[in-house]
């Protein structure tokens, strides 16, 4: 008789300041120093920050200018995605030694379902320790992990003892763990939503739990239903090993703001060429082309067009992107342009888990 499984055992593994840690690993002179990957003190946006930089308030998605203001000694380095991908593959290989149920979220994090695992070890906590030990031995990098009964709690728990730590939330501890949590620590609740919750007197998981389903749906729509269940530890989404990419894109931040569409056309051609390379590498095509425009004042705009057929070649990507560029007048000079393709031909049952969207 097959043993009944009451709870799943999910591990969320998250590399510690991955891009910055890789740079400090490869270039020892950067160890112990505040480091930002991506951007510069004049242009661009921070892709990742070392823990030394985070102490000064430097965070990913922060402008290089603000990051330098926060931390005058900040060192900027260009991202090396080929290197990050190389190390990510080593880490991914380690995961598959423990289970085939691996759902990568990006180059530096993944969910693992170890309810039934290749090691025959019933302790997800010990498995997480072994995985983290193997990652350090083979890459020289540290990882943190969260262990619990579902993906949501495991994801929240992985951030609990960072860096180089782990947190297990056992089945009988889940509700108390979530009740004690600051609402800002709930995965999926961003700054704007947290502020709205504060205005409603919701500061912790315990506060959230006292609100009825009707109340949460009234104030947060469909997301309110999600909040009602997750604060009770209910999240039934399984680990999905064949995660299909929903969007493929490429973008570029310019050294100087562009105010002429003619100059932008030239940049769009190189972006379309890079996007074509990524699409063809993974045998993907799509119908909806989106042009992303970030202005000099950091405001952002997207313009999309859905075609009646799948495309993946540069010529059609560029033609559609140009059409979107001239769709309406630009409101400011432009610091970044990007092209992405979604509405993909997902009948191609192939796992595509790569860093598909980054500056180059």
Secondary structure, 3 states (H helix, E strand, C coil): CCCCCCCCCEEEEEECCHHHHHHHHHCHHHCCCCEEECCCCCCCECCEECHHHHCCCCCCCCEHHHHHHHCCCCEEECCCHHHHHHHHHHHHHHHHCCCCCEEEEECCEEEEECCCCCCCCCCHHHHHHHHHHHHHHHHCCCEEEEEECCHHHHHHHHCCCCCCCEEECCHHHHHHHHHCCEHHHCCCCCHHHHHHHHHCCCCEHHHHHHCCHHHHHHHHCHHHHHHHHHCCCCCCCCCCCCCCCCEEEEEEEEEEEECCHHHHHHHHHHHHHHHHHHHHHCCCCEEEEEEEEEECCCCEEEEEEEEEEEECCHHHHHHHHHHHHCCCCCCCCEEEEEEEEEEECCCCCCCCCCCCCCEC
